[in-house]
Amino acid sequence: MRRSIIETIEREPDLMVCGQAEDAPEIPAIVALQPDVVLTDLQLKSSSGFDLINALRARVPEIPIVVTTMFDVRRSERIARAAGASGFVSKANGSDHLIATLREVLGKTKERDENL
């Protein structure tokens, strides 16, 4: 699934994948890459996407985080947003919705930076 998401993002001329991680313990690597946005699934290898959100918010509170899942979507979105997710995409919505959500979150970040 990750490969498919990466390919979807890489097909877009204005988007690029700068790295990938399998689990929340890889947070130092994520922080070191300084991505414009983090995309995470709620189901990680040995932890939860909620753990990743919480850990990233503690280390880099300004980084936008987009969450995706295919399980219990309404509940997951509510909890993810409460934890600090900037955006949410159900895997059932397809790749167009994912790309639109990433662009929306990136646009809000750009607007915020321009207003500082």
C-alpha positions as CSV (number, residue, x, y, z in Angstrom):
1,M,0.0,0.0,0.0
2,R,2.8,2.4,0.8
3,R,4.4,1.9,-2.6
4,S,1.1,2.7,-4.3
5,I,0.8,5.9,-2.2
6,I,4.3,6.9,-3.0
7,E,3.8,6.3,-6.7
8,T,0.6,8.4,-6.6
9,I,2.4,11.3,-5.0
10,E,5.4,11.1,-7.2
11,R,3.2,11.3,-10.4
12,E,2.3,14.9,-9.3
13,P,4.7,17.5,-10.7
14,D,4.4,19.7,-7.6
15,L,4.8,17.0,-5.0
16,M,7.7,14.8,-3.9
17,V,8.3,12.1,-1.4
18,C,11.4,13.0,0.6
19,G,11.4,9.9,2.8
20,Q,9.4,7.1,4.4
21,A,9.2,5.4,7.7
22,E,7.6,2.2,8.9
23,D,6.9,3.2,12.5
24,A,6.7,5.9,15.1
25,P,10.2,5.2,16.6
26,E,11.7,6.6,13.4
27,I,10.7,10.1,14.4
28,P,14.3,11.5,14.6
29,A,14.7,10.6,10.9
30,I,11.4,12.3,10.1
31,V,12.4,15.4,12.0
32,A,15.9,15.4,10.3
33,L,14.3,15.4,6.8
34,Q,12.3,18.5,7.6
35,P,9.3,17.5,5.4
36,D,6.7,20.1,4.4
37,V,4.0,17.6,5.5
38,V,3.9,14.1,7.1
39,L,1.5,11.5,5.8
40,T,0.8,8.6,8.2
41,D,-1.4,5.6,8.4
42,L,-3.1,4.9,11.7
43,Q,-1.9,1.3,11.5
44,L,1.9,1.3,11.9
45,K,4.3,-1.6,12.3
46,S,4.5,-1.8,16.1
47,S,2.6,1.4,17.1
48,S,-0.2,3.6,16.2
49,G,-0.4,6.7,14.0
50,F,-1.7,8.4,17.1
51,D,1.6,7.7,18.8
52,L,3.4,9.3,15.8
53,I,1.1,12.4,15.8
54,N,1.7,12.9,19.5
55,A,5.4,12.5,19.2
56,L,5.7,14.8,16.2
57,R,3.5,17.4,17.9
58,A,5.9,17.3,20.9
59,R,9.0,17.7,18.7
60,V,7.8,19.8,15.8
61,P,4.4,21.3,16.6
62,E,4.1,23.3,13.4
63,I,4.5,20.4,10.9
64,P,1.3,19.5,9.1
65,I,0.2,15.9,9.5
66,V,-2.2,14.1,7.2
67,V,-3.7,10.8,8.5
68,T,-5.1,8.0,6.4
69,T,-6.9,4.8,7.3
70,M,-9.5,2.4,6.2
71,F,-10.8,1.4,9.6
72,D,-13.6,3.0,11.5
73,V,-13.1,6.2,9.5
74,R,-15.5,8.6,11.3
75,R,-14.1,7.7,14.8
76,S,-10.5,7.7,13.5
77,E,-10.8,11.1,11.9
78,R,-12.3,12.6,15.1
79,I,-9.5,11.2,17.3
80,A,-6.8,12.0,14.8
81,R,-7.9,15.7,14.5
82,A,-8.1,15.9,18.3
83,A,-4.6,14.6,18.5
84,G,-3.4,17.3,16.1
85,A,-3.8,16.0,12.6
86,S,-4.0,18.7,10.0
87,G,-5.9,16.6,7.5
88,F,-7.6,13.2,7.1
89,V,-8.1,10.9,4.2
90,S,-10.0,7.7,4.1
91,K,-8.3,5.2,1.9
92,A,-11.7,4.4,0.4
93,N,-11.8,7.9,-1.1
94,G,-9.0,7.2,-3.6
95,S,-5.8,8.9,-4.8
96,D,-7.4,12.1,-6.1
97,H,-8.8,12.9,-2.6
98,L,-5.4,12.1,-1.1
99,I,-3.6,14.5,-3.5
100,A,-6.3,17.2,-2.9
101,T,-5.9,16.9,0.9
102,L,-2.1,17.1,0.7
103,R,-2.3,20.2,-1.5
104,E,-4.9,21.8,0.8
105,V,-2.8,21.2,3.9
106,L,0.3,22.5,2.1
107,G,-1.6,25.5,1.0
108,K,-2.7,26.4,4.5
109,T,0.9,26.0,5.7
110,K,2.1,28.3,2.9
111,E,-0.5,30.9,3.8
112,R,0.4,30.7,7.5
113,D,4.1,31.2,6.7
114,E,3.4,34.2,4.5
115,N,1.3,35.8,7.2
116,L,4.2,35.6,9.8
